[in-house]
Amino acid sequence: MVWGVGLRRGVERFCPECGQVLVAGRARCGPCFRRVENERRMCTERAYYRRVCGVGFRPWWLYPEDYEGQGK
């Protein structure tokens, strides 16, 4: 028990996206966390390149959906 906080031992928490049992102190499992962080980073980079280089600049590493089925 932590001072000031009543924590019950044995209560398992689960990842909200895939249902895997979580390690203490985590909100998501490792694979889901990495996927969400990559999506957030990609959105941030897209906004930066759109602002700096213009709307027509769509490189394959930021917009993979445009290049599905094509070679890089």
N, CA, C, O and CB atoms as a CASP TS submission, in Angstrom:
PFRMAT TS
TARGET T0000
AUTHOR 0000-0000-0000
METHOD Language model
MODEL 1
PARENT N/A
ATOM      1  N   MET     1       0.850  -1.187   0.000  1.00  0.00           N
ATOM      2  CA  MET     1       0.000   0.000   0.000  1.00  0.00           C
ATOM      3  C   MET     1       0.886   1.236   0.000  1.00  0.00           C
ATOM      4  O   MET     1       1.861   1.322   0.746  1.00  0.00           O
ATOM      5  CB  MET     1      -0.962   0.006   1.225  1.00  0.00           C
ATOM      6  N   VAL     2       0.536   2.169  -0.832  1.00  0.00           N
ATOM      7  CA  VAL     2       1.258   3.430  -0.934  1.00  0.00           C
ATOM      8  C   VAL     2       0.595   4.426   0.007  1.00  0.00           C
ATOM      9  O   VAL     2      -0.625   4.418   0.173  1.00  0.00           O
ATOM     10  CB  VAL     2       1.274   3.965  -2.407  1.00  0.00           C
ATOM     11  N   TRP     3       1.394   5.272   0.615  1.00  0.00           N
ATOM     12  CA  TRP     3       0.838   6.242   1.554  1.00  0.00           C
ATOM     13  C   TRP     3      -0.189   7.140   0.876  1.00  0.00           C
ATOM     14  O   TRP     3       0.103   7.766  -0.143  1.00  0.00           O
ATOM     15  CB  TRP     3       1.953   7.090   2.164  1.00  0.00           C
ATOM     16  N   GLY     4      -1.380   7.199   1.438  1.00  0.00           N
ATOM     17  CA  GLY     4      -2.424   8.086   0.935  1.00  0.00           C
ATOM     18  C   GLY     4      -3.232   7.509  -0.209  1.00  0.00           C
ATOM     19  O   GLY     4      -4.239   8.096  -0.606  1.00  0.00           O
ATOM     20  N   VAL     5      -2.823   6.387  -0.739  1.00  0.00           N
ATOM     21  CA  VAL     5      -3.554   5.785  -1.852  1.00  0.00           C
ATOM     22  C   VAL     5      -3.810   4.325  -1.516  1.00  0.00           C
ATOM     23  O   VAL     5      -2.879   3.575  -1.223  1.00  0.00           O
ATOM     24  CB  VAL     5      -2.766   5.923  -3.199  1.00  0.00           C
ATOM     25  N   GLY     6      -5.047   3.933  -1.558  1.00  0.00           N
ATOM     26  CA  GLY     6      -5.372   2.536  -1.275  1.00  0.00           C
ATOM     27  C   GLY     6      -5.348   1.722  -2.554  1.00  0.00           C
ATOM     28  O   GLY     6      -6.290   1.788  -3.343  1.00  0.00           O
ATOM     29  N   LEU     7      -4.298   0.960  -2.773  1.00  0.00           N
ATOM     30  CA  LEU     7      -4.184   0.121  -3.955  1.00  0.00           C
ATOM     31  C   LEU     7      -4.395  -1.332  -3.564  1.00  0.00           C
ATOM     32  O   LEU     7      -3.824  -1.811  -2.584  1.00  0.00           O
ATOM     33  CB  LEU     7      -2.813   0.310  -4.638  1.00  0.00           C
ATOM     34  N   ARG     8      -5.201  -2.014  -4.318  1.00  0.00           N
ATOM     35  CA  ARG     8      -5.414  -3.432  -4.061  1.00  0.00           C
ATOM     36  C   ARG     8      -4.437  -4.234  -4.903  1.00  0.00           C
ATOM     37  O   ARG     8      -4.275  -3.971  -6.095  1.00  0.00           O
ATOM     38  CB  ARG     8      -6.880  -3.846  -4.365  1.00  0.00           C
ATOM     39  N   ARG     9      -3.803  -5.187  -4.300  1.00  0.00           N
ATOM     40  CA  ARG     9      -2.891  -6.055  -5.046  1.00  0.00           C
ATOM     41  C   ARG     9      -3.702  -7.101  -5.798  1.00  0.00           C
ATOM     42  O   ARG     9      -4.756  -7.542  -5.340  1.00  0.00           O
ATOM     43  CB  ARG     9      -1.860  -6.735  -4.096  1.00  0.00           C
ATOM     44  N   GLY    10      -3.196  -7.481  -6.947  1.00  0.00           N
ATOM     45  CA  GLY    10      -3.853  -8.521  -7.719  1.00  0.00           C
ATOM     46  C   GLY    10      -4.877  -8.005  -8.712  1.00  0.00           C
ATOM     47  O   GLY    10      -5.448  -8.796  -9.462  1.00  0.00           O
ATOM     48  N   VAL    11      -5.125  -6.713  -8.741  1.00  0.00           N
ATOM     49  CA  VAL    11      -6.059  -6.151  -9.709  1.00  0.00           C
ATOM     50  C   VAL    11      -5.290  -5.894 -10.999  1.00  0.00           C
ATOM     51  O   VAL    11      -4.366  -5.081 -11.029  1.00  0.00           O
ATOM     52  CB  VAL    11      -6.728  -4.834  -9.170  1.00  0.00           C
ATOM     53  N   GLU    12      -5.672  -6.581 -12.047  1.00  0.00           N
ATOM     54  CA  GLU    12      -4.970  -6.431 -13.319  1.00  0.00           C
ATOM     55  C   GLU    12      -5.654  -5.388 -14.175  1.00  0.00           C
ATOM     56  O   GLU    12      -6.880  -5.288 -14.210  1.00  0.00           O
ATOM     57  CB  GLU    12      -4.900  -7.766 -14.065  1.00  0.00           C
ATOM     58  N   ARG    13      -4.844  -4.622 -14.853  1.00  0.00           N
ATOM     59  CA  ARG    13      -5.351  -3.645 -15.821  1.00  0.00           C
ATOM     60  C   ARG    13      -5.045  -4.163 -17.209  1.00  0.00           C
ATOM     61  O   ARG    13      -4.059  -4.872 -17.415  1.00  0.00           O
ATOM     62  CB  ARG    13      -4.723  -2.227 -15.599  1.00  0.00           C
ATOM     63  N   PHE    14      -5.896  -3.806 -18.163  1.00  0.00           N
ATOM     64  CA  PHE    14      -5.769  -4.297 -19.523  1.00  0.00           C
ATOM     65  C   PHE    14      -5.641  -3.146 -20.502  1.00  0.00           C
ATOM     66  O   PHE    14      -6.164  -2.056 -20.270  1.00  0.00           O
ATOM     67  CB  PHE    14      -6.959  -5.169 -19.888  1.00  0.00           C
ATOM     68  N   CYS    15      -4.944  -3.396 -21.589  1.00  0.00           N
ATOM     69  CA  CYS    15      -4.789  -2.403 -22.652  1.00  0.00           C
ATOM     70  C   CYS    15      -6.169  -2.133 -23.256  1.00  0.00           C
ATOM     71  O   CYS    15      -6.887  -3.079 -23.578  1.00  0.00           O
ATOM     72  CB  CYS    15      -3.774  -2.896 -23.753  1.00  0.00           C
ATOM     73  N   PRO    16      -6.556  -0.865 -23.415  1.00  0.00           N
ATOM     74  CA  PRO    16      -7.887  -0.562 -23.942  1.00  0.00           C
ATOM     75  C   PRO    16      -8.054  -0.931 -25.420  1.00  0.00           C
ATOM     76  O   PRO    16      -9.181  -1.030 -25.906  1.00  0.00           O
ATOM     77  CB  PRO    16      -8.178   0.905 -23.759  1.00  0.00           C
ATOM     78  N   GLU    17      -6.944  -1.136 -26.138  1.00  0.00           N
ATOM     79  CA  GLU    17      -7.044  -1.400 -27.567  1.00  0.00           C
ATOM     80  C   GLU    17      -6.968  -2.875 -27.917  1.00  0.00           C
ATOM     81  O   GLU    17      -7.693  -3.339 -28.798  1.00  0.00           O
ATOM     82  CB  GLU    17      -5.966  -0.669 -28.287  1.00  0.00           C
ATOM     83  N   CYS    18      -6.086  -3.633 -27.229  1.00  0.00           N
ATOM     84  CA  CYS    18      -5.927  -5.042 -27.600  1.00  0.00           C
ATOM     85  C   CYS    18      -6.287  -6.002 -26.467  1.00  0.00           C
ATOM     86  O   CYS    18      -6.447  -7.197 -26.714  1.00  0.00           O
ATOM     87  CB  CYS    18      -4.503  -5.296 -28.038  1.00  0.00           C
ATOM     88  N   GLY    19      -6.417  -5.521 -25.252  1.00  0.00           N
ATOM     89  CA  GLY    19      -6.823  -6.364 -24.137  1.00  0.00           C
ATOM     90  C   GLY    19      -5.704  -7.103 -23.435  1.00  0.00           C
ATOM     91  O   GLY    19      -5.974  -7.940 -22.574  1.00  0.00           O
ATOM     92  N   GLN    20      -4.452  -6.821 -23.776  1.00  0.00           N
ATOM     93  CA  GLN    20      -3.311  -7.477 -23.138  1.00  0.00           C
ATOM     94  C   GLN    20      -3.134  -6.930 -21.718  1.00  0.00           C
ATOM     95  O   GLN    20      -3.404  -5.756 -21.465  1.00  0.00           O
ATOM     96  CB  GLN    20      -2.012  -7.266 -23.975  1.00  0.00           C
ATOM     97  N   VAL    21      -2.679  -7.787 -20.792  1.00  0.00           N
ATOM     98  CA  VAL    21      -2.446  -7.370 -19.405  1.00  0.00           C
ATOM     99  C   VAL    21      -1.297  -6.364 -19.389  1.00  0.00           C
ATOM    100  O   VAL    21      -0.273  -6.574 -20.039  1.00  0.00           O
ATOM    101  CB  VAL    21      -2.126  -8.603 -18.485  1.00  0.00           C
ATOM    102  N   LEU    22      -1.470  -5.271 -18.642  1.00  0.00           N
ATOM    103  CA  LEU    22      -0.487  -4.194 -18.610  1.00  0.00           C
ATOM    104  C   LEU    22       0.488  -4.332 -17.456  1.00  0.00           C
ATOM    105  O   LEU    22       0.174  -4.918 -16.420  1.00  0.00           O
ATOM    106  CB  LEU    22      -1.182  -2.866 -18.525  1.00  0.00           C
ATOM    107  N   VAL    23       1.670  -3.784 -17.656  1.00  0.00           N
ATOM    108  CA  VAL    23       2.667  -3.657 -16.602  1.00  0.00           C
ATOM    109  C   VAL    23       2.238  -2.476 -15.731  1.00  0.00           C
ATOM    110  O   VAL    23       1.616  -1.537 -16.228  1.00  0.00           O
ATOM    111  CB  VAL    23       4.128  -3.454 -17.192  1.00  0.00           C
ATOM    112  N   ALA    24       2.558  -2.514 -14.461  1.00  0.00           N
ATOM    113  CA  ALA    24       2.171  -1.438 -13.551  1.00  0.00           C
ATOM    114  C   ALA    24       2.696  -0.096 -14.035  1.00  0.00           C
ATOM    115  O   ALA    24       3.863   0.017 -14.411  1.00  0.00           O
ATOM    116  CB  ALA    24       2.682  -1.722 -12.141  1.00  0.00           C
ATOM    117  N   GLY    25       1.851   0.913 -14.029  1.00  0.00           N
ATOM    118  CA  GLY    25       2.248   2.256 -14.407  1.00  0.00           C
ATOM    119  C   GLY    25       2.096   2.565 -15.880  1.00  0.00           C
ATOM    120  O   GLY    25       2.449   3.665 -16.305  1.00  0.00           O
ATOM    121  N   ARG    26       1.587   1.644 -16.673  1.00  0.00           N
ATOM    122  CA  ARG    26       1.429   1.867 -18.113  1.00  0.00           C
ATOM    123  C   ARG    26      -0.038   2.022 -18.474  1.00  0.00           C
ATOM    124  O   ARG    26      -0.915   1.441 -17.835  1.00  0.00           O
ATOM    125  CB  ARG    26       2.048   0.712 -18.911  1.00  0.00           C
ATOM    126  N   ALA    27      -0.291   2.814 -19.510  1.00  0.00           N
ATOM    127  CA  ALA    27      -1.660   3.005 -19.982  1.00  0.00           C
ATOM    128  C   ALA    27      -1.968   2.115 -21.180  1.00  0.00           C
ATOM    129  O   ALA    27      -3.130   1.814 -21.451  1.00  0.00           O
ATOM    130  CB  ALA    27      -1.893   4.465 -20.346  1.00  0.00           C
ATOM    131  N   ARG    28      -0.912   1.688 -21.909  1.00  0.00           N
ATOM    132  CA  ARG    28      -1.074   0.813 -23.064  1.00  0.00           C
ATOM    133  C   ARG    28       0.051  -0.220 -23.065  1.00  0.00           C
ATOM    134  O   ARG    28       1.083  -0.025 -22.424  1.00  0.00           O
ATOM    135  CB  ARG    28      -1.078   1.632 -24.390  1.00  0.00           C
ATOM    136  N   CYS    29      -0.155  -1.310 -23.784  1.00  0.00           N
ATOM    137  CA  CYS    29       0.917  -2.300 -23.937  1.00  0.00           C
ATOM    138  C   CYS    29       1.968  -1.728 -24.888  1.00  0.00           C
ATOM    139  O   CYS    29       1.717  -0.724 -25.555  1.00  0.00           O
ATOM    140  CB  CYS    29       0.358  -3.671 -24.474  1.00  0.00           C
ATOM    141  N   GLY    30       3.133  -2.353 -24.955  1.00  0.00           N
ATOM    142  CA  GLY    30       4.237  -1.848 -25.759  1.00  0.00           C
ATOM    143  C   GLY    30       3.909  -1.660 -27.233  1.00  0.00           C
ATOM    144  O   GLY    30       4.139  -0.570 -27.758  1.00  0.00           O
ATOM    145  N   PRO    31       3.378  -2.674 -27.933  1.00  0.00           N
ATOM    146  CA  PRO    31       3.074  -2.503 -29.361  1.00  0.00           C
ATOM    147  C   PRO    31       2.031  -1.409 -29.630  1.00  0.00           C
ATOM    148  O   PRO    31       2.172  -0.643 -30.583  1.00  0.00           O
ATOM    149  CB  PRO    31       2.581  -3.818 -29.936  1.00  0.00           C
ATOM    150  N   CYS    32       0.998  -1.333 -28.802  1.00  0.00           N
ATOM    151  CA  CYS    32      -0.021  -0.287 -28.999  1.00  0.00           C
ATOM    152  C   CYS    32       0.557   1.092 -28.720  1.00  0.00           C
ATOM    153  O   CYS    32       0.245   2.048 -29.431  1.00  0.00           O
ATOM    154  CB  CYS    32      -1.241  -0.537 -28.090  1.00  0.00           C
ATOM    155  N   PHE    33       1.397   1.209 -27.695  1.00  0.00           N
ATOM    156  CA  PHE    33       2.024   2.488 -27.376  1.00  0.00           C
ATOM    157  C   PHE    33       2.891   2.961 -28.539  1.00  0.00           C
ATOM    158  O   PHE    33       2.821   4.124 -28.936  1.00  0.00           O
ATOM    159  CB  PHE    33       2.866   2.373 -26.093  1.00  0.00           C
ATOM    160  N   ARG    34       3.720   2.050 -29.093  1.00  0.00           N
ATOM    161  CA  ARG    34       4.580   2.433 -30.215  1.00  0.00           C
ATOM    162  C   ARG    34       3.764   2.839 -31.431  1.00  0.00           C
ATOM    163  O   ARG    34       4.124   3.792 -32.121  1.00  0.00           O
ATOM    164  CB  ARG    34       5.515   1.288 -30.581  1.00  0.00           C
ATOM    165  N   ARG    35       2.661   2.128 -31.709  1.00  0.00           N
ATOM    166  CA  ARG    35       1.821   2.461 -32.857  1.00  0.00           C
ATOM    167  C   ARG    35       1.189   3.844 -32.681  1.00  0.00           C
ATOM    168  O   ARG    35       1.194   4.648 -33.613  1.00  0.00           O
ATOM    169  CB  ARG    35       0.725   1.393 -33.051  1.00  0.00           C
ATOM    170  N   VAL    36       0.654   4.122 -31.510  1.00  0.00           N
ATOM    171  CA  VAL    36       0.014   5.416 -31.248  1.00  0.00           C
ATOM    172  C   VAL    36       1.045   6.545 -31.294  1.00  0.00           C
ATOM    173  O   VAL    36       0.759   7.613 -31.836  1.00  0.00           O
ATOM    174  CB  VAL    36      -0.701   5.400 -29.877  1.00  0.00           C
ATOM    175  N   GLU    37       2.232   6.328 -30.736  1.00  0.00           N
ATOM    176  CA  GLU    37       3.273   7.357 -30.772  1.00  0.00           C
ATOM    177  C   GLU    37       3.748   7.622 -32.193  1.00  0.00           C
ATOM    178  O   GLU    37       4.011   8.772 -32.546  1.00  0.00           O
ATOM    179  CB  GLU    37       4.453   6.945 -29.900  1.00  0.00           C
ATOM    180  N   ASN    38       3.864   6.577 -33.021  1.00  0.00           N
ATOM    181  CA  ASN    38       4.247   6.782 -34.421  1.00  0.00           C
ATOM    182  C   ASN    38       3.179   7.557 -35.178  1.00  0.00           C
ATOM    183  O   ASN    38       3.508   8.413 -35.998  1.00  0.00           O
ATOM    184  CB  ASN    38       4.500   5.439 -35.108  1.00  0.00           C
ATOM    185  N   GLU    39       1.903   7.273 -34.918  1.00  0.00           N
ATOM    186  CA  GLU    39       0.826   8.026 -35.559  1.00  0.00           C
ATOM    187  C   GLU    39       0.864   9.497 -35.138  1.00  0.00           C
ATOM    188  O   GLU    39       0.677  10.385 -35.969  1.00  0.00           O
ATOM    189  CB  GLU    39      -0.540   7.409 -35.211  1.00  0.00           C
ATOM    190  N   ARG    40       1.107   9.755 -33.848  1.00  0.00           N
ATOM    191  CA  ARG    40       1.173  11.131 -33.360  1.00  0.00           C
ATOM    192  C   ARG    40       2.360  11.865 -33.974  1.00  0.00           C
ATOM    193  O   ARG    40       2.239  13.019 -34.387  1.00  0.00           O
ATOM    194  CB  ARG    40       1.270  11.155 -31.826  1.00  0.00           C
ATOM    195  N   ARG    41       3.511  11.189 -34.031  1.00  0.00           N
ATOM    196  CA  ARG    41       4.710  11.797 -34.617  1.00  0.00           C
ATOM    197  C   ARG    41       4.494  12.090 -36.096  1.00  0.00           C
ATOM    198  O   ARG    41       4.910  13.140 -36.586  1.00  0.00           O
ATOM    199  CB  ARG    41       5.933  10.877 -34.432  1.00  0.00           C
ATOM    200  N   MET    42       3.845  11.172 -36.813  1.00  0.00           N
ATOM    201  CA  MET    42       3.608  11.370 -38.233  1.00  0.00           C
ATOM    202  C   MET    42       2.675  12.558 -38.464  1.00  0.00           C
ATOM    203  O   MET    42       2.891  13.341 -39.389  1.00  0.00           O
ATOM    204  CB  MET    42       3.022  10.101 -38.857  1.00  0.00           C
ATOM    205  N   CYS    43       1.644  12.700 -37.636  1.00  0.00           N
ATOM    206  CA  CYS    43       0.729  13.840 -37.782  1.00  0.00           C
ATOM    207  C   CYS    43       1.459  15.154 -37.524  1.00  0.00           C
ATOM    208  O   CYS    43       1.213  16.144 -38.212  1.00  0.00           O
ATOM    209  CB  CYS    43      -0.468  13.702 -36.818  1.00  0.00           C
ATOM    210  N   THR    44       2.356  15.169 -36.536  1.00  0.00           N
ATOM    211  CA  THR    44       3.126  16.367 -36.237  1.00  0.00           C
ATOM    212  C   THR    44       4.059  16.709 -37.391  1.00  0.00           C
ATOM    213  O   THR    44       4.169  17.875 -37.772  1.00  0.00           O
ATOM    214  CB  THR    44       3.925  16.183 -34.946  1.00  0.00           C
ATOM    215  N   GLU    45       4.738  15.700 -37.957  1.00  0.00           N
ATOM    216  CA  GLU    45       5.627  15.943 -39.088  1.00  0.00           C
ATOM    217  C   GLU    45       4.848  16.382 -40.315  1.00  0.00           C
ATOM    218  O   GLU    45       5.309  17.244 -41.063  1.00  0.00           O
ATOM    219  CB  GLU    45       6.439  14.695 -39.404  1.00  0.00           C
ATOM    220  N   ARG    46       3.678  15.803 -40.535  1.00  0.00           N
ATOM    221  CA  ARG    46       2.850  16.218 -41.669  1.00  0.00           C
ATOM    222  C   ARG    46       2.468  17.688 -41.548  1.00  0.00           C
ATOM    223  O   ARG    46       2.532  18.430 -42.528  1.00  0.00           O
ATOM    224  CB  ARG    46       1.585  15.347 -41.763  1.00  0.00           C
ATOM    225  N   ALA    47       2.075  18.106 -40.358  1.00  0.00           N
ATOM    226  CA  ALA    47       1.692  19.511 -40.159  1.00  0.00           C
ATOM    227  C   ALA    47       2.882  20.431 -40.401  1.00  0.00           C
ATOM    228  O   ALA    47       2.724  21.498 -40.994  1.00  0.00           O
ATOM    229  CB  ALA    47       1.136  19.728 -38.735  1.00  0.00           C
ATOM    230  N   TYR    48       4.073  20.033 -39.949  1.00  0.00           N
ATOM    231  CA  TYR    48       5.270  20.853 -40.152  1.00  0.00           C
ATOM    232  C   TYR    48       5.592  20.984 -41.641  1.00  0.00           C
ATOM    233  O   TYR    48       5.793  22.093 -42.136  1.00  0.00           O
ATOM    234  CB  TYR    48       6.471  20.247 -39.400  1.00  0.00           C
ATOM    235  N   TYR    49       5.643  19.860 -42.355  1.00  0.00           N
ATOM    236  CA  TYR    49       5.986  19.913 -43.779  1.00  0.00           C
ATOM    237  C   TYR    49       4.913  20.635 -44.587  1.00  0.00           C
ATOM    238  O   TYR    49       5.235  21.311 -45.565  1.00  0.00           O
ATOM    239  CB  TYR    49       6.187  18.502 -44.329  1.00  0.00           C
ATOM    240  N   ARG    50       3.647  20.507 -44.199  1.00  0.00           N
ATOM    241  CA  ARG    50       2.580  21.213 -44.900  1.00  0.00           C
ATOM    242  C   ARG    50       2.756  22.725 -44.721  1.00  0.00           C
ATOM    243  O   ARG    50       2.540  23.497 -45.656  1.00  0.00           O
ATOM    244  CB  ARG    50       1.186  20.757 -44.382  1.00  0.00           C
ATOM    245  N   ARG    51       3.148  23.138 -43.517  1.00  0.00           N
ATOM    246  CA  ARG    51       3.330  24.559 -43.237  1.00  0.00           C
ATOM    247  C   ARG    51       4.572  25.112 -43.933  1.00  0.00           C
ATOM    248  O   ARG    51       4.526  26.217 -44.473  1.00  0.00           O
ATOM    249  CB  ARG    51       3.429  24.792 -41.732  1.00  0.00           C
ATOM    250  N   VAL    52       5.685  24.364 -43.932  1.00  0.00           N
ATOM    251  CA  VAL    52       6.953  24.853 -44.457  1.00  0.00           C
ATOM    252  C   VAL    52       7.070  24.681 -45.968  1.00  0.00           C
ATOM    253  O   VAL    52       7.497  25.601 -46.665  1.00  0.00           O
ATOM    254  CB  VAL    52       8.094  24.142 -43.777  1.00  0.00           C
ATOM    255  N   CYS    53       6.692  23.509 -46.478  1.00  0.00           N
ATOM    256  CA  CYS    53       6.928  23.185 -47.891  1.00  0.00           C
ATOM    257  C   CYS    53       5.709  23.360 -48.773  1.00  0.00           C
ATOM    258  O   CYS    53       5.837  23.329 -49.997  1.00  0.00           O
ATOM    259  CB  CYS    53       7.410  21.781 -48.010  1.00  0.00           C
ATOM    260  N   GLY    54       4.557  23.539 -48.209  1.00  0.00           N
ATOM    261  CA  GLY    54       3.347  23.706 -49.006  1.00  0.00           C
ATOM    262  C   GLY    54       2.516  22.438 -49.031  1.00  0.00           C
ATOM    263  O   GLY    54       2.978  21.362 -48.652  1.00  0.00           O
ATOM    264  N   VAL    55       1.290  22.585 -49.481  1.00  0.00           N
ATOM    265  CA  VAL    55       0.330  21.488 -49.448  1.00  0.00           C
ATOM    266  C   VAL    55       0.689  20.393 -50.453  1.00  0.00           C
ATOM    267  O   VAL    55       0.396  19.224 -50.202  1.00  0.00           O
ATOM    268  CB  VAL    55      -1.075  22.014 -49.728  1.00  0.00           C
ATOM    269  N   GLY    56       1.309  20.731 -51.573  1.00  0.00           N
ATOM    270  CA  GLY    56       1.599  19.756 -52.621  1.00  0.00           C
ATOM    271  C   GLY    56       2.764  18.832 -52.316  1.00  0.00           C
ATOM    272  O   GLY    56       2.980  17.870 -53.053  1.00  0.00           O
ATOM    273  N   PHE    57       3.525  19.086 -51.258  1.00  0.00           N
ATOM    274  CA  PHE    57       4.680  18.263 -50.910  1.00  0.00           C
ATOM    275  C   PHE    57       4.206  17.037 -50.142  1.00  0.00           C
ATOM    276  O   PHE    57       3.809  17.144 -48.982  1.00  0.00           O
ATOM    277  CB  PHE    57       5.712  19.072 -50.074  1.00  0.00           C
ATOM    278  N   ARG    58       4.246  15.864 -50.790  1.00  0.00           N
ATOM    279  CA  ARG    58       3.755  14.628 -50.169  1.00  0.00           C
ATOM    280  C   ARG    58       4.791  13.518 -50.343  1.00  0.00           C
ATOM    281  O   ARG    58       4.622  12.663 -51.213  1.00  0.00           O
ATOM    282  CB  ARG    58       2.388  14.200 -50.786  1.00  0.00           C
ATOM    283  N   PRO    59       5.875  13.508 -49.529  1.00  0.00           N
ATOM    284  CA  PRO    59       6.896  12.470 -49.653  1.00  0.00           C
ATOM    285  C   PRO    59       6.370  11.115 -49.169  1.00  0.00           C
ATOM    286  O   PRO    59       5.430  11.047 -48.376  1.00  0.00           O
ATOM    287  CB  PRO    59       8.151  12.864 -48.862  1.00  0.00           C
ATOM    288  N   TRP    60       6.992  10.040 -49.660  1.00  0.00           N
ATOM    289  CA  TRP    60       6.485   8.700 -49.349  1.00  0.00           C
ATOM    290  C   TRP    60       6.624   8.356 -47.874  1.00  0.00           C
ATOM    291  O   TRP    60       5.829   7.562 -47.369  1.00  0.00           O
ATOM    292  CB  TRP    60       7.210   7.664 -50.180  1.00  0.00           C
ATOM    293  N   TRP    61       7.595   8.913 -47.159  1.00  0.00           N
ATOM    294  CA  TRP    61       7.767   8.526 -45.751  1.00  0.00           C
ATOM    295  C   TRP    61       6.716   9.165 -44.837  1.00  0.00           C
ATOM    296  O   TRP    61       6.520   8.708 -43.711  1.00  0.00           O
ATOM    297  CB  TRP    61       9.164   8.916 -45.272  1.00  0.00           C
ATOM    298  N   LEU    62       6.036  10.222 -45.315  1.00  0.00           N
ATOM    299  CA  LEU    62       4.962  10.823 -44.521  1.00  0.00           C
ATOM    300  C   LEU    62       3.572  10.413 -45.000  1.00  0.00           C
ATOM    301  O   LEU    62       2.620  10.420 -44.221  1.00  0.00           O
ATOM    302  CB  LEU    62       5.082  12.330 -44.554  1.00  0.00           C
ATOM    303  N   TYR    63       3.453  10.057 -46.274  1.00  0.00           N
ATOM    304  CA  TYR    63       2.159   9.701 -46.848  1.00  0.00           C
ATOM    305  C   TYR    63       2.243   8.337 -47.516  1.00  0.00           C
ATOM    306  O   TYR    63       2.123   8.245 -48.737  1.00  0.00           O
ATOM    307  CB  TYR    63       1.697  10.767 -47.859  1.00  0.00           C
ATOM    308  N   PRO    64       2.447   7.275 -46.739  1.00  0.00           N
ATOM    309  CA  PRO    64       2.575   5.954 -47.355  1.00  0.00           C
ATOM    310  C   PRO    64       1.299   5.498 -48.060  1.00  0.00           C
ATOM    311  O   PRO    64       1.356   4.657 -48.958  1.00  0.00           O
ATOM    312  CB  PRO    64       2.958   4.939 -46.307  1.00  0.00           C
ATOM    313  N   GLU    65       0.147   6.044 -47.662  1.00  0.00           N
ATOM    314  CA  GLU    65      -1.107   5.630 -48.300  1.00  0.00           C
ATOM    315  C   GLU    65      -1.176   6.079 -49.762  1.00  0.00           C
ATOM    316  O   GLU    65      -1.905   5.474 -50.549  1.00  0.00           O
ATOM    317  CB  GLU    65      -2.302   6.195 -47.526  1.00  0.00           C
ATOM    318  N   ASP    66      -0.441   7.120 -50.144  1.00  0.00           N
ATOM    319  CA  ASP    66      -0.421   7.566 -51.540  1.00  0.00           C
ATOM    320  C   ASP    66       0.378   6.627 -52.430  1.00  0.00           C
ATOM    321  O   ASP    66       0.150   6.565 -53.638  1.00  0.00           O
ATOM    322  CB  ASP    66       0.155   8.967 -51.634  1.00  0.00           C
ATOM    323  N   TYR    67       1.309   5.899 -51.839  1.00  0.00           N
ATOM    324  CA  TYR    67       2.248   5.108 -52.622  1.00  0.00           C
ATOM    325  C   TYR    67       2.059   3.597 -52.448  1.00  0.00           C
ATOM    326  O   TYR    67       2.955   2.822 -52.782  1.00  0.00           O
ATOM    327  CB  TYR    67       3.653   5.484 -52.249  1.00  0.00           C
ATOM    328  N   GLU    68       0.915   3.177 -51.933  1.00  0.00           N
ATOM    329  CA  GLU    68       0.664   1.749 -51.781  1.00  0.00           C
ATOM    330  C   GLU    68       0.582   1.110 -53.164  1.00  0.00           C
ATOM    331  O   GLU    68      -0.136   1.596 -54.038  1.00  0.00           O
ATOM    332  CB  GLU    68      -0.643   1.494 -50.971  1.00  0.00           C
ATOM    333  N   GLY    69       1.314   0.030 -53.355  1.00  0.00           N
ATOM    334  CA  GLY    69       1.298  -0.660 -54.637  1.00  0.00           C
ATOM    335  C   GLY    69       2.329  -0.139 -55.619  1.00  0.00           C
ATOM    336  O   GLY    69       2.475  -0.697 -56.707  1.00  0.00           O
ATOM    337  N   GLN    70       3.044   0.915 -55.264  1.00  0.00           N
ATOM    338  CA  GLN    70       4.100   1.461 -56.117  1.00  0.00           C
ATOM    339  C   GLN    70       5.439   1.206 -55.463  1.00  0.00           C
ATOM    340  O   GLN    70       5.513   0.999 -54.252  1.00  0.00           O
ATOM    341  CB  GLN    70       3.894   2.977 -56.373  1.00  0.00           C
ATOM    342  N   GLY    71       6.493   1.218 -56.250  1.00  0.00           N
ATOM    343  CA  GLY    71       7.834   1.121 -55.686  1.00  0.00           C
ATOM    344  C   GLY    71       8.259   2.470 -55.144  1.00  0.00           C
ATOM    345  O   GLY    71       7.755   3.507 -55.576  1.00  0.00           O
ATOM    346  N   LYS    72       9.177   2.456 -54.208  1.00  0.00           N
ATOM    347  CA  LYS    72       9.642   3.729 -53.636  1.00  0.00           C
ATOM    348  C   LYS    72      10.590   4.331 -54.585  1.00  0.00           C
ATOM    349  O   LYS    72      11.121   5.411 -54.327  1.00  0.00           O
ATOM    350  CB  LYS    72      10.298   3.554 -52.256  1.00  0.00           C
TER
END
